[in-house]
Amino acid sequence: MQRRKFLTLIGGGVVLAAGGASAFVATRTPTEALAPWDAAGAAQYDDPRLHALSYAVLAPNPHNRQPWKVKLRGAEAFELYFDTDRQLPHTDPFDRQLTIGLGCFLELMEMAANSVGFAVATELFPAGHDPAALDRRPVAHVTFSGAATSADPLFAYALQRRSTKQPYDTTRPVPRDVLQRAMSAVRIAQAGGSTEAELTQYLRDLTEQALLIEIETPHTYKESVDLFRIGKAEVNANPDGISFSGPMFESLRLAGVLSRETVTDPSSVAYRGGIDAVTTNCRTSMGHIWLVTETNTRLDQIAVGRDWLRLNLATTREGLGLHPMSQALQEYPEMAALYADAHRRLAPDGGTVQMLGRIGYGPTVPASPRWPIEAKLVSD
């Protein structure tokens, strides 16, 4: 939420805390929840697997669920598992988007391993998988070796990567060559992208309508609200889900404007401000990027995750903001009409549109909270 949004809320009746309370809110950065960004690759990781995994936990993933669990195997291998407690049954009923997040994790892990001279061999779903839902079988078995390898140039942007969920500068168009350079990072999926005015406006409207459907459908919106972390204490205690931290949100919390109750009340300032914020994001999109696969298997979804991570790093390299806006691609009944419309427009020759994101030049945004890799290690 920008300062303009906050001033709008003040106009609606919010009074900022004064004196000691103001000093209190000024110190509300959730430093514990952000510590994994500083710990990535730190000297304490003598084990190359932990070095690589300390980066992998920073990968983008839906609703910041961080749905990964890791079992170390022997001295050179690990198994990646899906945390079945982190499913999104209403907005991601087949775990497709969460599988894409696991693909992001694997790609960033491999980049980090390569950066210190380790090659990795990855066997996906060694015990099989269910196309209807992920389960407790391993997602991947990964083996490290000291074989000569080189760092991917994109890895240099791993710690700068963000999902820029803010309005973009509508006076600054995205040059076509910049878009093409970013898209060239995609290796497996079919990448599409456009900054053309008519298609940009169509996708602005599509993404706005999809967000409103998700918010106005009680069970899908509640799925998000249940994952809200409001204020420093909640974010540090649970550095996953959708975080609202920093002086602005802390002030709203203290004033009683921002709570789980107010964000579900359509008559409240918090609800109306939230609608305004997300629709403004859609309306300031300066172009879009999407990824399509011919089929929609678990292997396709992992591959898309790998490419989405690469696309995130490539847009970071180009100074572009990238914000996933895949609500119209979600497979639940209330979204069916927009799902079909998006596929007619973005995949006219068939296939599955797996990811859609808005691009543009936006402000610098803080990192998202993360659990450290140590919290994600499990034993038999």
Secondary structure as the mmCIF struct_conf table of DSSP 4:
data_model
#
loop_
_struct_conf.conf_type_id
_struct_conf.id
_struct_conf.beg_label_comp_id
_struct_conf.beg_label_asym_id
_struct_conf.beg_label_seq_id
_struct_conf.end_label_comp_id
_struct_conf.end_label_asym_id
_struct_conf.end_label_seq_id
HELX_RH_AL_P HELX_RH_AL_P1 ARG A 3 GLY A 11
TURN_TY1_P TURN_TY1_P1 GLY A 12 GLY A 13
TURN_TY1_P TURN_TY1_P2 GLY A 19 GLY A 19
HELX_RH_AL_P HELX_RH_AL_P2 GLY A 20 VAL A 25
TURN_TY1_P TURN_TY1_P3 ALA A 26 THR A 27
HELX_RH_AL_P HELX_RH_AL_P3 THR A 31 ALA A 39
TURN_TY1_P TURN_TY1_P4 ALA A 40 GLY A 41
TURN_TY1_P TURN_TY1_P5 ALA A 43 GLN A 44
BEND BEND1 ASP A 47 ASP A 47
HELX_RH_AL_P HELX_RH_AL_P4 PRO A 48 ALA A 56
TURN_TY1_P TURN_TY1_P6 VAL A 57 LEU A 58
BEND BEND2 ALA A 59 ALA A 59
HELX_RH_3T_P HELX_RH_3T_P1 PRO A 62 ASN A 64
STRN STRN1 TRP A 68 ARG A 73
TURN_TY1_P TURN_TY1_P7 GLY A 74 GLU A 76
STRN STRN2 ALA A 77 PHE A 82
HELX_RH_3T_P HELX_RH_3T_P2 THR A 84 ARG A 86
TURN_TY1_P TURN_TY1_P8 PRO A 89 THR A 91
TURN_TY1_P TURN_TY1_P9 PRO A 93 PHE A 94
BEND BEND3 ASP A 95 ASP A 95
HELX_RH_AL_P HELX_RH_AL_P5 ARG A 96 SER A 115
TURN_TY1_P TURN_TY1_P10 VAL A 116 GLY A 117
STRN STRN3 ALA A 119 LEU A 124
TURN_TY1_P TURN_TY1_P11 PRO A 126 ALA A 127
TURN_TY1_P TURN_TY1_P12 PRO A 131 ALA A 132
BEND BEND4 ARG A 136 ARG A 137
BEND BEND5 VAL A 139 VAL A 139
STRN STRN4 ALA A 140 SER A 145
HELX_RH_3T_P HELX_RH_3T_P3 PRO A 153 TYR A 157
TURN_TY1_P TURN_TY1_P13 ALA A 158 GLN A 160
BEND BEND6 GLN A 166 GLN A 166
TURN_TY1_P TURN_TY1_P14 THR A 170 THR A 171
BEND BEND7 ARG A 172 ARG A 172
HELX_LH_PP_P HELX_LH_PP_P1 PRO A 173 PRO A 175
HELX_RH_AL_P HELX_RH_AL_P6 ARG A 176 MET A 183
TURN_TY1_P TURN_TY1_P15 SER A 184 ALA A 185
BEND BEND8 ILE A 188 ALA A 189
STRN STRN5 GLN A 190 SER A 194
HELX_RH_AL_P HELX_RH_AL_P7 ALA A 197 GLU A 216
BEND BEND9 THR A 217 THR A 217
HELX_RH_AL_P HELX_RH_AL_P8 PRO A 218 VAL A 225
TURN_TY1_P TURN_TY1_P16 ASP A 226 LEU A 227
STRN STRN6 PHE A 228 ILE A 230
BEND BEND10 GLY A 231 GLY A 231
HELX_RH_AL_P HELX_RH_AL_P9 LYS A 232 ALA A 237
BEND BEND11 ASP A 240 GLY A 241
STRN STRN7 ILE A 242 PHE A 244
BEND BEND12 GLY A 246 GLY A 246
HELX_RH_AL_P HELX_RH_AL_P10 PRO A 247 LEU A 254
TURN_TY1_P TURN_TY1_P17 ALA A 255 GLY A 256
BEND BEND13 VAL A 257 SER A 259
TURN_TY1_P TURN_TY1_P18 ARG A 260 GLU A 261
HELX_RH_3T_P HELX_RH_3T_P4 THR A 262 THR A 264
TURN_TY1_P TURN_TY1_P19 PRO A 266 SER A 267
BEND BEND14 SER A 268 SER A 268
HELX_RH_AL_P HELX_RH_AL_P11 VAL A 269 ARG A 283
TURN_TY1_P TURN_TY1_P20 THR A 284 THR A 284
STRN STRN8 HIS A 288 THR A 293
BEND BEND15 GLU A 294 THR A 295
HELX_RH_AL_P HELX_RH_AL_P12 ARG A 298 ARG A 317
TURN_TY1_P TURN_TY1_P21 GLU A 318 GLY A 319
STRN STRN9 GLY A 321 PRO A 324
HELX_RH_3T_P HELX_RH_3T_P5 GLN A 327 LEU A 329
BEND BEND16 TYR A 332 TYR A 332
HELX_RH_3T_P HELX_RH_3T_P6 PRO A 333 MET A 335
HELX_RH_AL_P HELX_RH_AL_P13 ALA A 336 LEU A 346
TURN_TY1_P TURN_TY1_P22 PRO A 348 ASP A 349
BEND BEND17 GLY A 350 GLY A 350
STRN STRN10 THR A 352 GLY A 360
HELX_LH_PP_P HELX_LH_PP_P2 PRO A 366 PRO A 369
HELX_RH_3T_P HELX_RH_3T_P7 ILE A 373 LYS A 376
STRN STRN11 LEU A 377 LEU A 377
#
